[in-house]
């Protein structure tokens, strides 16, 4: 019997991202893995973004890589990501921002090996790994300070976002049940990851550590640019999921940790 491999949906949300998008497109295009869906969700960019996307579609030499493009107004980043969840046809979904890149040409292939794919419905809820930080030219800066724990649980995120959102692959059937909360502007990804993990634990679905570096992350993202507002949102989310005292204790530790590292 011929083995059927999972379809992996990679989502890239864009708005005037022409200066950094090419690196992201090239990294997906270069993947050796045969079953990839790339969704590009654009908010009517006015720069070179859509021209780069058209060129990407035209030069796509891998017929097994299905590229789909949606360009229309949205209510912000997380609204666009919810649209992508609704559109996705893959077995797993991951969000790779413009400027970010898959770590190497075999990243998806190695990720699928690590997940020990069987068949739909019995596979890990989440497959995760490590992240490297890169600059605007795609050059390595350092390994991400927060490292992925050996065993990831919902409680792990009380210590911060230990797994970068771009290295957090979620079963699409579960993602459809748990959308991004549009009440949050900067930290809905943090809230989403916690809710996904809580749901997986409730249903006793395994969570798999790939022990791989999955993503090269551009260090100047939306959350980085709005750090103070993001922290306020994250405190609110922590309080909701873990209780006010735990959230206060966690943030006191964040302050102490930052002082120690200086």
DRENPA-3360 file (N, C-alpha, C; in nm, 2 decimals, always signed):
BEGIN
1 = XXXXXXXX = +0.09/-0.12/+0.00/+0.00/+0.00/+0.00/+0.09/+0.12/+0.00 ~ +0.06/+0.22/-0.09/+0.14/+0.34/-0.10/+0.12/+0.43/+0.02 ~ +0.23/+0.48/+0.08/+0.22/+0.56/+0.20/+0.17/+0.70/+0.16 ~ +0.08/+0.76/+0.23/+0.03/+0.89/+0.21/+0.09/+0.98/+0.32 ~ +0.16/+1.09/+0.27/+0.23/+1.18/+0.36/+0.14/+1.30/+0.39 ~ +0.15/+1.36/+0.51/+0.06/+1.47/+0.54/+0.09/+1.59/+0.46 ~ -0.02/+1.67/+0.43/+0.00/+1.80/+0.36/+0.02/+1.90/+0.47 ~ +0.12/+1.98/+0.45/+0.16/+2.09/+0.55/+0.12/+2.22/+0.49;
9 = XXXXXXXX = +0.04/+2.30/+0.56/+0.00/+2.43/+0.51/+0.09/+2.53/+0.58 ~ +0.16/+2.61/+0.50/+0.24/+2.72/+0.55/+0.17/+2.85/+0.52 ~ +0.14/+2.93/+0.61/+0.07/+3.06/+0.59/+0.16/+3.18/+0.61 ~ +0.16/+3.27/+0.51/+0.24/+3.39/+0.52/+0.14/+3.51/+0.51 ~ +0.12/+3.59/+0.61/+0.04/+3.71/+0.61/+0.12/+3.83/+0.57 ~ +0.08/+3.91/+0.48/+0.16/+4.02/+0.43/+0.08/+4.15/+0.42 ~ +0.15/+4.26/+0.45/+0.10/+4.39/+0.41/+0.22/+4.48/+0.39 ~ +0.25/+4.52/+0.27/+0.36/+4.60/+0.24/+0.49/+4.54/+0.29;
17 = XXXXXXXX = +0.51/+4.41/+0.26/+0.62/+4.34/+0.31/+0.73/+4.31/+0.20 ~ +0.73/+4.39/+0.09/+0.81/+4.37/-0.02/+0.96/+4.37/+0.01 ~ +1.00/+4.44/+0.12/+1.15/+4.45/+0.15/+1.20/+4.32/+0.21 ~ +1.11/+4.23/+0.26/+1.16/+4.11/+0.33/+1.10/+3.98/+0.28 ~ +1.00/+3.99/+0.20/+0.92/+3.88/+0.16/+1.00/+3.77/+0.08 ~ +1.09/+3.82/-0.01/+1.15/+3.73/-0.10/+1.22/+3.61/-0.02 ~ +1.29/+3.64/+0.09/+1.36/+3.54/+0.16/+1.26/+3.43/+0.21 ~ +1.14/+3.47/+0.25/+1.04/+3.38/+0.30/+0.99/+3.29/+0.18;
25 = XXXXXXXX = +0.96/+3.35/+0.07/+0.92/+3.27/-0.05/+1.02/+3.17/-0.09 ~ +1.15/+3.21/-0.10/+1.25/+3.13/-0.14/+1.27/+3.01/-0.05 ~ +1.25/+3.03/+0.08/+1.27/+2.92/+0.17/+1.16/+2.81/+0.16 ~ +1.04/+2.85/+0.13/+0.93/+2.76/+0.11/+0.95/+2.69/-0.03 ~ +0.98/+2.77/-0.13/+1.01/+2.71/-0.26/+1.11/+2.61/-0.27 ~ +1.22/+2.62/-0.18/+1.33/+2.53/-0.18/+1.31/+2.40/-0.11 ~ +1.19/+2.38/-0.04/+1.17/+2.27/+0.04/+1.17/+2.14/-0.04 ~ +1.24/+2.04/+0.00/+1.24/+1.91/-0.07/+1.11/+1.83/-0.05;
33 = XXXXXXXX = +1.04/+1.86/+0.06/+0.92/+1.78/+0.09/+0.82/+1.80/-0.02 ~ +0.75/+1.69/-0.06/+0.66/+1.70/-0.18/+0.52/+1.76/-0.15 ~ +0.47/+1.76/-0.03/+0.33/+1.80/-0.01/+0.32/+1.93/+0.08 ~ +0.33/+2.04/+0.01/+0.32/+2.17/+0.08/+0.21/+2.26/+0.02 ~ +0.13/+2.32/+0.10/+0.04/+2.42/+0.06/+0.09/+2.55/+0.12 ~ +0.10/+2.65/+0.03/+0.15/+2.78/+0.08/+0.04/+2.88/+0.06 ~ -0.02/+2.93/+0.17/-0.13/+3.04/+0.16/-0.06/+3.17/+0.18 ~ -0.09/+3.26/+0.09/-0.04/+3.40/+0.11/-0.16/+3.49/+0.13;
41 = XXXXXXXX = -0.18/+3.55/+0.24/-0.29/+3.63/+0.28/-0.25/+3.77/+0.29 ~ -0.29/+3.85/+0.19/-0.24/+3.99/+0.18/-0.35/+4.09/+0.20 ~ -0.32/+4.20/+0.27/-0.42/+4.30/+0.30/-0.41/+4.42/+0.20 ~ -0.41/+4.39/+0.07/-0.41/+4.49/-0.03/-0.28/+4.57/-0.03 ~ -0.17/+4.51/-0.03/-0.04/+4.58/-0.02/-0.03/+4.68/-0.14 ~ +0.04/+4.79/-0.11/+0.06/+4.90/-0.21/+0.21/+4.91/-0.25 ~ +0.29/+4.82/-0.20/+0.43/+4.82/-0.25/+0.46/+4.70/-0.34 ~ +0.57/+4.64/-0.34/+0.61/+4.54/-0.44/+0.56/+4.40/-0.39;
49 = XXXXXXXX = +0.49/+4.39/-0.28/+0.46/+4.26/-0.23/+0.39/+4.17/-0.33 ~ +0.28/+4.22/-0.39/+0.20/+4.13/-0.48/+0.28/+4.10/-0.61 ~ +0.37/+4.19/-0.65/+0.46/+4.16/-0.77/+0.55/+4.04/-0.74 ~ +0.60/+4.04/-0.62/+0.69/+3.93/-0.57/+0.61/+3.80/-0.57 ~ +0.49/+3.81/-0.52/+0.40/+3.69/-0.51/+0.37/+3.64/-0.65 ~ +0.34/+3.73/-0.74/+0.31/+3.68/-0.88/+0.43/+3.61/-0.94 ~ +0.55/+3.67/-0.92/+0.67/+3.61/-0.97/+0.70/+3.47/-0.91 ~ +0.67/+3.46/-0.78/+0.68/+3.33/-0.71/+0.59/+3.23/-0.76;
57 = XXXXXXXX = +0.47/+3.26/-0.79/+0.37/+3.17/-0.85/+0.42/+3.12/-0.99 ~ +0.46/+3.22/-1.07/+0.50/+3.19/-1.20/+0.63/+3.10/-1.21 ~ +0.72/+3.12/-1.12/+0.84/+3.04/-1.13/+0.83/+2.91/-1.05 ~ +0.72/+2.88/-0.98/+0.71/+2.76/-0.90/+0.72/+2.64/-0.99 ~ +0.83/+2.57/-0.96/+0.86/+2.45/-1.04/+0.82/+2.32/-0.97 ~ +0.76/+2.33/-0.86/+0.72/+2.21/-0.78/+0.57/+2.20/-0.79 ~ +0.52/+2.12/-0.88/+0.37/+2.11/-0.89/+0.31/+2.05/-0.77 ~ +0.39/+1.99/-0.68/+0.33/+1.94/-0.55/+0.32/+2.05/-0.45;
65 = XXXXXXXX = +0.38/+2.17/-0.48/+0.36/+2.28/-0.39/+0.24/+2.37/-0.44 ~ +0.13/+2.36/-0.36/+0.01/+2.43/-0.41/+0.01/+2.57/-0.34 ~ +0.02/+2.68/-0.43/+0.03/+2.82/-0.38/-0.11/+2.88/-0.40 ~ -0.16/+2.94/-0.30/-0.29/+3.01/-0.31/-0.28/+3.15/-0.25 ~ -0.34/+3.25/-0.32/-0.32/+3.39/-0.28/-0.46/+3.45/-0.26 ~ -0.47/+3.52/-0.15/-0.59/+3.60/-0.12/-0.54/+3.74/-0.09 ~ -0.59/+3.84/-0.16/-0.56/+3.98/-0.13/-0.69/+4.06/-0.12 ~ -0.72/+4.10/+0.00/-0.84/+4.17/+0.03/-0.82/+4.24/+0.17;
73 = XXXXXXXX = -0.90/+4.35/+0.20/-0.89/+4.41/+0.33/-0.92/+4.32/+0.44 ~ -0.86/+4.34/+0.56/-0.89/+4.26/+0.67/-0.89/+4.35/+0.80 ~ -0.92/+4.29/+0.91/-0.92/+4.36/+1.04/-0.79/+4.36/+1.12 ~ -0.69/+4.32/+1.05/-0.56/+4.31/+1.12/-0.50/+4.17/+1.10 ~ -0.38/+4.16/+1.16/-0.30/+4.03/+1.14/-0.38/+3.91/+1.18 ~ -0.44/+3.91/+1.30/-0.50/+3.79/+1.35/-0.63/+3.76/+1.28 ~ -0.70/+3.86/+1.22/-0.81/+3.83/+1.14/-0.77/+3.76/+1.01 ~ -0.65/+3.80/+0.95/-0.60/+3.74/+0.83/-0.56/+3.59/+0.87;
81 = XXXXXXXX = -0.51/+3.57/+0.98/-0.47/+3.44/+1.02/-0.59/+3.35/+1.04 ~ -0.70/+3.40/+1.09/-0.82/+3.32/+1.10/-0.87/+3.29/+0.97 ~ -0.86/+3.38/+0.87/-0.90/+3.35/+0.73/-0.82/+3.23/+0.68 ~ -0.69/+3.23/+0.71/-0.61/+3.12/+0.66/-0.65/+2.99/+0.72 ~ -0.68/+2.99/+0.85/-0.73/+2.86/+0.91/-0.85/+2.81/+0.84 ~ -0.94/+2.90/+0.80/-1.06/+2.86/+0.73/-1.03/+2.80/+0.59 ~ -0.93/+2.86/+0.53/-0.89/+2.82/+0.39/-0.80/+2.69/+0.38 ~ -0.73/+2.67/+0.49/-0.62/+2.56/+0.48/-0.68/+2.43/+0.45;
89 = XXXXXXXX = -0.61/+2.36/+0.37/-0.65/+2.22/+0.33/-0.55/+2.12/+0.39 ~ -0.44/+2.16/+0.45/-0.34/+2.08/+0.50/-0.38/+2.00/+0.63 ~ -0.30/+1.90/+0.66/-0.32/+1.83/+0.79/-0.26/+1.91/+0.91 ~ -0.16/+1.99/+0.88/-0.10/+2.07/+0.98/-0.08/+2.21/+0.92 ~ -0.09/+2.31/+1.01/-0.08/+2.45/+0.97/+0.03/+2.52/+1.06 ~ +0.11/+2.61/+0.99/+0.21/+2.69/+1.06/+0.20/+2.83/+1.00 ~ +0.24/+2.93/+1.08/+0.24/+3.07/+1.04/+0.38/+3.12/+1.03 ~ +0.42/+3.14/+0.90/+0.56/+3.19/+0.88/+0.55/+3.33/+0.82;
97 = XXXXXXXX = +0.59/+3.43/+0.91/+0.58/+3.57/+0.87/+0.67/+3.61/+0.76 ~ +0.63/+3.72/+0.69/+0.72/+3.77/+0.59/+0.85/+3.82/+0.66 ~ +0.96/+3.77/+0.60/+1.09/+3.80/+0.66/+1.15/+3.68/+0.74 ~ +1.06/+3.59/+0.78/+1.10/+3.47/+0.85/+1.13/+3.36/+0.74 ~ +1.20/+3.26/+0.77/+1.23/+3.15/+0.67/+1.24/+3.02/+0.74 ~ +1.21/+2.91/+0.67/+1.23/+2.78/+0.72/+1.38/+2.76/+0.73 ~ +1.43/+2.69/+0.83/+1.57/+2.69/+0.87/+1.66/+2.63/+0.76 ~ +1.62/+2.53/+0.69/+1.70/+2.48/+0.57/+1.60/+2.41/+0.48;
105 = XXXXXXXX = +1.66/+2.36/+0.37/+1.58/+2.30/+0.26/+1.51/+2.17/+0.30 ~ +1.55/+2.11/+0.41/+1.49/+1.98/+0.45/+1.40/+2.00/+0.58 ~ +1.37/+2.12/+0.61/+1.30/+2.14/+0.74/+1.17/+2.07/+0.75 ~ +1.09/+2.08/+0.65/+0.95/+2.02/+0.65/+0.97/+1.87/+0.65 ~ +1.06/+1.82/+0.56/+1.08/+1.67/+0.55/+1.12/+1.62/+0.69 ~ +1.21/+1.68/+0.76/+1.26/+1.63/+0.89/+1.15/+1.65/+0.99 ~ +1.07/+1.75/+0.99/+0.96/+1.77/+1.08/+0.86/+1.65/+1.07 ~ +0.83/+1.62/+0.95/+0.73/+1.51/+0.92/+0.79/+1.38/+0.98;
113 = XXXXXXXX = +0.92/+1.35/+0.96/+0.98/+1.23/+1.01/+0.97/+1.23/+1.17 ~ +0.99/+1.34/+1.23/+0.99/+1.35/+1.37/+0.85/+1.33/+1.43 ~ +0.75/+1.37/+1.36/+0.61/+1.36/+1.41/+0.56/+1.22/+1.41 ~ +0.63/+1.13/+1.33/+0.59/+0.99/+1.32/+0.44/+0.98/+1.28 ~ +0.42/+1.03/+1.16/+0.29/+1.04/+1.10/+0.23/+0.90/+1.08 ~ +0.11/+0.88/+1.12/+0.04/+0.75/+1.10/-0.08/+0.77/+1.00 ~ -0.18/+0.83/+1.04/-0.29/+0.87/+0.95/-0.38/+0.97/+1.02 ~ -0.47/+1.03/+0.95/-0.54/+1.14/+1.00/-0.62/+1.10/+1.13;
121 = XXXXXXXX = -0.62/+1.20/+1.23/-0.70/+1.18/+1.35/-0.63/+1.13/+1.47 ~ -0.51/+1.07/+1.45/-0.44/+1.01/+1.56/-0.30/+1.07/+1.58 ~ -0.27/+1.17/+1.51/-0.13/+1.23/+1.51/-0.12/+1.34/+1.61 ~ +0.00/+1.39/+1.64/+0.02/+1.49/+1.74/-0.07/+1.61/+1.72 ~ -0.11/+1.67/+1.83/-0.19/+1.80/+1.82/-0.09/+1.91/+1.78 ~ +0.03/+1.90/+1.83/+0.13/+2.01/+1.81/+0.26/+1.94/+1.78 ~ +0.33/+1.99/+1.68/+0.47/+1.95/+1.66/+0.56/+2.08/+1.67 ~ +0.66/+2.08/+1.75/+0.73/+2.20/+1.77/+0.88/+2.18/+1.77;
129 = XXXXXXXX = +0.95/+2.30/+1.77/+1.10/+2.29/+1.77/+1.16/+2.43/+1.81 ~ +1.29/+2.44/+1.77/+1.36/+2.56/+1.81/+1.36/+2.67/+1.70 ~ +1.42/+2.79/+1.74/+1.42/+2.90/+1.65/+1.55/+2.98/+1.66 ~ +1.60/+3.02/+1.55/+1.72/+3.11/+1.55/+1.67/+3.25/+1.51 ~ +1.74/+3.35/+1.56/+1.71/+3.49/+1.52/+1.80/+3.53/+1.41 ~ +1.75/+3.61/+1.31/+1.83/+3.66/+1.20/+1.80/+3.81/+1.19 ~ +1.89/+3.88/+1.12/+1.87/+4.02/+1.09/+1.80/+4.04/+0.96 ~ +1.79/+4.17/+0.92/+1.71/+4.20/+0.80/+1.77/+4.14/+0.67;
137 = XXXXXXXX = +1.90/+4.10/+0.68/+1.96/+4.04/+0.56/+1.95/+3.89/+0.57 ~ +1.89/+3.84/+0.67/+1.88/+3.69/+0.69/+2.00/+3.63/+0.76 ~ +2.09/+3.71/+0.81/+2.21/+3.66/+0.87/+2.18/+3.62/+1.02 ~ +2.25/+3.51/+1.06/+2.23/+3.46/+1.20/+2.27/+3.56/+1.30 ~ +2.19/+3.58/+1.40/+2.23/+3.67/+1.51/+2.26/+3.58/+1.63 ~ +2.16/+3.50/+1.67/+2.19/+3.41/+1.79/+2.07/+3.31/+1.80 ~ +2.09/+3.21/+1.88/+1.98/+3.12/+1.91/+1.88/+3.20/+1.99 ~ +1.75/+3.16/+1.98/+1.65/+3.23/+2.06/+1.68/+3.21/+2.21;
145 = XXXXXXXX = +1.67/+3.31/+2.29/+1.70/+3.30/+2.43/+1.60/+3.20/+2.50 ~ +1.47/+3.21/+2.47/+1.38/+3.11/+2.53/+1.39/+2.98/+2.45 ~ +1.42/+2.88/+2.51/+1.44/+2.75/+2.45/+1.31/+2.66/+2.47 ~ +1.28/+2.58/+2.37/+1.17/+2.49/+2.38/+1.19/+2.39/+2.48 ~ +1.10/+2.36/+2.57/+1.12/+2.26/+2.67/+1.11/+2.12/+2.61 ~ +1.17/+2.03/+2.68/+1.17/+1.89/+2.63/+1.03/+1.84/+2.62 ~ +0.95/+1.87/+2.72/+0.81/+1.83/+2.72/+0.72/+1.96/+2.73 ~ +0.65/+1.99/+2.63/+0.57/+2.11/+2.62/+0.43/+2.09/+2.67;
153 = XXXXXXXX = +0.38/+2.17/+2.77/+0.24/+2.17/+2.82/+0.19/+2.31/+2.82 ~ +0.06/+2.32/+2.85/+0.00/+2.46/+2.85/+0.07/+2.54/+2.97 ~ +0.10/+2.47/+3.07/+0.17/+2.54/+3.19/+0.30/+2.59/+3.15 ~ +0.37/+2.53/+3.05/+0.50/+2.58/+3.01/+0.50/+2.73/+2.98 ~ +0.39/+2.78/+2.92/+0.38/+2.91/+2.87/+0.37/+3.02/+2.98 ~ +0.36/+2.97/+3.11/+0.36/+3.06/+3.22/+0.50/+3.12/+3.23 ~ +0.60/+3.06/+3.17/+0.74/+3.11/+3.17/+0.77/+3.19/+3.05 ~ +0.66/+3.23/+2.98/+0.68/+3.30/+2.85/+0.65/+3.22/+2.73;
161 = XXXXXXXX = +0.67/+3.27/+2.62/+0.64/+3.20/+2.49/+0.76/+3.11/+2.46 ~ +0.77/+3.00/+2.53/+0.89/+2.92/+2.52/+0.91/+2.86/+2.38 ~ +0.81/+2.84/+2.30/+0.81/+2.80/+2.16/+0.77/+2.91/+2.07 ~ +0.85/+2.96/+1.98/+0.82/+3.06/+1.89/+0.69/+3.02/+1.81 ~ +0.60/+3.11/+1.79/+0.48/+3.08/+1.71/+0.51/+3.02/+1.57 ~ +0.62/+3.06/+1.51/+0.66/+3.01/+1.38/+0.72/+2.87/+1.38 ~ +0.74/+2.82/+1.50/+0.79/+2.69/+1.51/+0.69/+2.60/+1.59 ~ +0.57/+2.63/+1.57/+0.46/+2.57/+1.64/+0.36/+2.52/+1.54;
169 = XXXXXXXX = +0.36/+2.39/+1.50/+0.28/+2.34/+1.39/+0.16/+2.27/+1.46 ~ +0.04/+2.31/+1.42/-0.08/+2.26/+1.48/-0.17/+2.18/+1.38 ~ -0.22/+2.07/+1.43/-0.32/+2.00/+1.35/-0.43/+2.09/+1.31 ~ -0.46/+2.09/+1.18/-0.55/+2.19/+1.12/-0.69/+2.17/+1.18 ~ -0.73/+2.04/+1.20/-0.87/+2.02/+1.25/-0.89/+2.08/+1.39 ~ -0.78/+2.08/+1.47/-0.79/+2.15/+1.60/-0.78/+2.30/+1.59 ~ -0.70/+2.35/+1.50/-0.69/+2.49/+1.48/-0.83/+2.55/+1.43 ~ -0.91/+2.48/+1.36/-1.04/+2.53/+1.31/-1.13/+2.54/+1.43;
177 = XXXXXXXX = -1.11/+2.46/+1.54/-1.19/+2.47/+1.65/-1.15/+2.59/+1.75 ~ -1.03/+2.63/+1.73/-0.98/+2.73/+1.83/-0.91/+2.84/+1.74 ~ -0.99/+2.95/+1.72/-0.94/+3.06/+1.63/-0.87/+3.16/+1.72 ~ -0.80/+3.26/+1.65/-0.74/+3.37/+1.72/-0.84/+3.46/+1.78 ~ -0.82/+3.51/+1.90/-0.91/+3.60/+1.97/-0.88/+3.74/+1.92 ~ -0.97/+3.80/+1.84/-0.94/+3.93/+1.78/-0.95/+4.05/+1.88 ~ -0.98/+4.02/+2.01/-0.98/+4.12/+2.11/-0.83/+4.16/+2.14 ~ -0.74/+4.07/+2.11/-0.60/+4.10/+2.13/-0.53/+4.15/+2.00;
185 = XXXXXXXX = -0.45/+4.26/+2.01/-0.39/+4.31/+1.89/-0.24/+4.26/+1.87 ~ -0.18/+4.23/+1.98/-0.03/+4.20/+1.97/+0.00/+4.06/+2.03 ~ -0.08/+4.00/+2.11/-0.04/+3.88/+2.18/-0.14/+3.77/+2.16 ~ -0.23/+3.78/+2.06/-0.33/+3.67/+2.03/-0.26/+3.54/+2.00 ~ -0.14/+3.54/+1.95/-0.07/+3.42/+1.92/-0.03/+3.34/+2.05 ~ +0.01/+3.42/+2.15/+0.04/+3.36/+2.28/-0.08/+3.29/+2.34 ~ -0.20/+3.36/+2.34/-0.32/+3.31/+2.39/-0.36/+3.19/+2.31 ~ -0.35/+3.19/+2.18/-0.39/+3.08/+2.09/-0.31/+2.95/+2.12;
193 = XXXXXXXX = -0.18/+2.97/+2.14/-0.09/+2.85/+2.17/-0.13/+2.79/+2.30 ~ -0.16/+2.87/+2.40/-0.20/+2.82/+2.53/-0.33/+2.74/+2.52 ~ -0.43/+2.80/+2.44/-0.56/+2.73/+2.43/-0.55/+2.60/+2.35 ~ -0.46/+2.60/+2.25/-0.44/+2.48/+2.17/-0.38/+2.37/+2.26 ~ -0.28/+2.41/+2.34/-0.22/+2.31/+2.43/-0.32/+2.26/+2.54 ~ -0.40/+2.35/+2.59/-0.50/+2.31/+2.69/-0.60/+2.21/+2.63 ~ -0.64/+2.24/+2.50/-0.73/+2.15/+2.43/-0.67/+2.01/+2.41 ~ -0.54/+2.01/+2.37/-0.47/+1.89/+2.34/-0.46/+1.80/+2.47;
201 = XXXXXXXX = -0.43/+1.87/+2.58/-0.42/+1.80/+2.71/-0.56/+1.74/+2.75 ~ -0.66/+1.82/+2.73/-0.80/+1.77/+2.77/-0.84/+1.65/+2.69 ~ -0.80/+1.65/+2.56/-0.83/+1.53/+2.48/-0.72/+1.42/+2.48 ~ -0.61/+1.45/+2.55/-0.50/+1.35/+2.57/-0.44/+1.32/+2.43 ~ -0.42/+1.43/+2.36/-0.35/+1.41/+2.23/-0.20/+1.45/+2.25 ~ -0.12/+1.37/+2.19/+0.03/+1.39/+2.22/+0.08/+1.51/+2.15 ~ +0.19/+1.56/+2.21/+0.26/+1.68/+2.16/+0.40/+1.64/+2.14 ~ +0.45/+1.67/+2.02/+0.58/+1.61/+1.98/+0.69/+1.72/+1.96;
209 = XXXXXXXX = +0.80/+1.70/+2.03/+0.92/+1.78/+2.02/+1.01/+1.72/+1.91 ~ +1.04/+1.80/+1.80/+1.12/+1.76/+1.69/+1.27/+1.76/+1.72 ~ +1.31/+1.84/+1.83/+1.45/+1.86/+1.86/+1.52/+1.92/+1.74 ~ +1.45/+1.99/+1.66/+1.51/+2.06/+1.54/+1.50/+2.21/+1.55 ~ +1.59/+2.28/+1.48/+1.58/+2.42/+1.46/+1.49/+2.43/+1.34 ~ +1.37/+2.49/+1.35/+1.27/+2.49/+1.25/+1.26/+2.62/+1.17 ~ +1.29/+2.73/+1.24/+1.27/+2.86/+1.18/+1.38/+2.96/+1.20 ~ +1.41/+3.04/+1.10/+1.49/+3.16/+1.11/+1.40/+3.28/+1.13;
217 = XXXXXXXX = +1.40/+3.34/+1.24/+1.30/+3.44/+1.28/+1.36/+3.58/+1.27 ~ +1.29/+3.66/+1.19/+1.33/+3.80/+1.18/+1.30/+3.87/+1.31 ~ +1.40/+3.93/+1.37/+1.38/+3.98/+1.51/+1.29/+4.10/+1.53 ~ +1.26/+4.17/+1.42/+1.18/+4.29/+1.43/+1.04/+4.27/+1.38 ~ +0.97/+4.19/+1.45/+0.83/+4.16/+1.42/+0.73/+4.26/+1.48 ~ +0.60/+4.24/+1.46/+0.50/+4.33/+1.51/+0.50/+4.34/+1.66 ~ +0.52/+4.22/+1.73/+0.52/+4.22/+1.88/+0.65/+4.29/+1.93 ~ +0.76/+4.27/+1.86/+0.88/+4.34/+1.90/+0.87/+4.49/+1.89;
225 = XXXXXXXX = +0.81/+4.54/+1.79/+0.79/+4.68/+1.76/+0.69/+4.74/+1.86 ~ +0.60/+4.67/+1.92/+0.50/+4.72/+2.02/+0.52/+4.64/+2.15 ~ +0.64/+4.64/+2.20/+0.68/+4.56/+2.31/+0.60/+4.59/+2.44 ~ +0.59/+4.71/+2.47/+0.51/+4.75/+2.60/+0.37/+4.71/+2.59 ~ +0.30/+4.74/+2.48/+0.16/+4.70/+2.46/+0.14/+4.55/+2.46 ~ +0.24/+4.48/+2.40/+0.24/+4.34/+2.40/+0.25/+4.28/+2.54 ~ +0.33/+4.33/+2.62/+0.35/+4.29/+2.76/+0.22/+4.30/+2.84 ~ +0.15/+4.42/+2.82/+0.03/+4.44/+2.89/-0.08/+4.33/+2.85;
233 = XXXXXXXX = -0.08/+4.31/+2.72/-0.18/+4.20/+2.68/-0.14/+4.07/+2.73 ~ -0.01/+4.04/+2.73/+0.03/+3.91/+2.78/+0.00/+3.89/+2.92 ~ +0.02/+4.00/+3.00/-0.02/+3.99/+3.15/-0.17/+3.95/+3.16 ~ -0.25/+4.02/+3.08/-0.39/+3.99/+3.09/-0.42/+3.85/+3.05 ~ -0.36/+3.80/+2.95/-0.38/+3.66/+2.90/-0.33/+3.56/+3.01 ~ -0.21/+3.59/+3.07/-0.16/+3.50/+3.17/-0.26/+3.49/+3.29 ~ -0.31/+3.61/+3.33/-0.40/+3.61/+3.44/-0.53/+3.53/+3.41 ~ -0.57/+3.54/+3.29/-0.69/+3.46/+3.25/-0.67/+3.31/+3.26;
241 = XXXXXXXX = -0.55/+3.27/+3.21/-0.52/+3.12/+3.20/-0.46/+3.06/+3.33 ~ -0.39/+3.14/+3.40/-0.31/+3.09/+3.52/-0.35/+3.15/+3.65 ~ -0.43/+3.26/+3.65/-0.46/+3.33/+3.77/-0.37/+3.45/+3.79 ~ -0.42/+3.55/+3.86/-0.35/+3.68/+3.88/-0.22/+3.66/+3.95 ~ -0.22/+3.59/+4.06/-0.10/+3.57/+4.14/+0.01/+3.50/+4.06 ~ -0.03/+3.40/+3.99/+0.08/+3.34/+3.90/+0.13/+3.43/+3.80 ~ +0.04/+3.51/+3.74/+0.09/+3.61/+3.64/+0.18/+3.71/+3.70 ~ +0.15/+3.76/+3.82/+0.24/+3.86/+3.89/+0.37/+3.79/+3.92;
249 = XXXXXXXX = +0.37/+3.67/+3.97/+0.49/+3.60/+4.00/+0.58/+3.58/+3.88 ~ +0.52/+3.54/+3.77/+0.59/+3.52/+3.64/+0.66/+3.65/+3.59 ~ +0.59/+3.76/+3.60/+0.64/+3.88/+3.55/+0.75/+3.94/+3.64 ~ +0.74/+3.91/+3.77/+0.85/+3.95/+3.86/+0.98/+3.87/+3.83 ~ +0.96/+3.74/+3.79/+1.07/+3.66/+3.75/+1.13/+3.71/+3.62 ~ +1.04/+3.75/+3.53/+1.09/+3.81/+3.40/+1.19/+3.93/+3.42 ~ +1.15/+4.01/+3.52/+1.23/+4.13/+3.55/+1.36/+4.09/+3.61 ~ +1.36/+3.99/+3.71/+1.48/+3.94/+3.77/+1.57/+3.88/+3.67;
257 = XXXXXX = +1.51/+3.80/+3.58/+1.59/+3.73/+3.48/+1.66/+3.82/+3.38 ~ +1.59/+3.93/+3.35/+1.65/+4.03/+3.26/+1.76/+4.10/+3.32 ~ +1.75/+4.13/+3.46/+1.86/+4.19/+3.53/+1.98/+4.10/+3.54 ~ +1.96/+3.97/+3.57/+2.07/+3.88/+3.58/+2.14/+3.87/+3.45 ~ +2.07/+3.87/+3.34/+2.14/+3.85/+3.21/+2.22/+3.97/+3.16 ~ +2.20/+4.09/+3.22/+2.27/+4.21/+3.18/+2.41/+4.21/+3.23;
% end
